[in-house]
Structures are given as C-alpha cells and as structure tokens.
Amino acid sequence: MAPPPSHVQSLSGSNPFDPPVQAATRRRTHPDRRMAPTPRFSRFSIRGGRRATIQRGEEAEGSYVDVYSTWVLFWVLWVALMNIGDSFFTMVHLQAGGVEVNPVAAAMLKTGCFGFVFLKAVLIGVALLVLTLHKNFQLARFGLGLSTAAYTALVIYHLTLFE
C-alpha cells in the first residue's frame, strides 16, 4: 500500500489506519524565519523588532536578539556618559598643566580639542555598539562590565585630582 500524499494526514498523525484528513495547504513565498537564528544585523535592528529574549535554552549563550533590555541601554549610556566626563576632565587637567599618560589619547590630542573629543566618542561608540550587539556572549558581557567599572573609576580619579 502506497503512503498517502503529503497533503493528506491522519487524525492522530501516528496511526496509519486512521482516516485521512486534508491538511490546510498554504504557500510560502519565503523561507520560515524561525528555521534560522536571528542574524547579527536585521531590518529589525534599527526599526525595533520582536525578539527581546532567547526562546530556547540552548540559545542562552551566543545568540542575537532584535530588542535590547533596559539594563543594557542603561549600562551603555552610563559608559557613554563616563566617556564624556573623562574627555571633559582630561581637557580641564591638560589646560591646568597636566600630562596625558595614555599614549593613544596623547596621539588623539595632537588632532586638537575637537578632534580628540570626536575621535574618542567615535571609538567608544563603535566599541559599545559591538558590545551591545553581542550582549548574549560572555566575553561581551565581561567587556561591558569592565568598561563600566574602568570608566567609573577613571572619572572618580579625575574628581579626586581637584582636591
């Protein structure tokens, strides 16, 4: 006996003696999006998407999502704010006769005040973008935590120089 056509299914799905039932056939013009993991960049990355958390346990590490949590936004904005504070206090201390000890920052200072602040903001912004996109990767979470702690400590250090 030949198997039933693919559009015919049994009621229970496992017993070949059940009466056949016509399955609803629908045509897909595109592949099912659920068959592939969420890509690093998608059309939902900019406009906002639907996937905010992982859907399966095995996706906990190393997956991408479309929507980012409020906590991730908070930490990214905190690091960006601390970066701005570091730039401001660096300029204040340099004008008071201080010396930049970071060789990368010293090279950026040669471009002038605007160039220094702009380059520093762009570099940190790109790094924060990469960390945000990879928030479900252990190394990215470590990097975001480390940058948060380092920039907070740096701004506190700048503030102690005023005493």
Disulfide bonds with the S-S distance in Angstrom:
none
